[in-house]
Amino acid sequence: MSDFIGDWHALVILFVAGVIPNQIWRMLGLWFGGGLDEGSELLVWVRAVATAILAGVIAQILVQPPGALASVPGWLRYSAVVAGFAVFMLSRKSIFAGVISGEIVMLSGKWWLG
């Protein structure tokens, strides 16, 4: 069983250091933000800032890819983003469909290139 799970100490550290602090903030957010109007100016601004940060991270990964993604040609990375965005828009803004289609384009392109 230890071969399947690996080092259980690392899993405990991951749980304590990663999951528990994250869940605390999520629960506090639900508790404090439960009564807020989703159309309020504050939440519209927060959503806009979150979207801008996400767009910046995606742009940085496209322009300066980290790790194994650096071995993928630029045209393939950009094609995967365009395909993912097109499917996102065509599927009534389904994030899941957009991400999956972008991954399929990236993986099949990398497989085709060898």
Secondary structure, DSSP 8 states (H G I E B T S, - for coil): -HHHH--HHHHHHHIIIIIHHHHHHHHHHHHHHTTS-TTSHHHHHHHHHHHHHHHHHHHHHHHS--GGGGGS-HHHHHHHHHHHHHHHHHTTS-HHHHHHHHHHHHHHHHHHH-
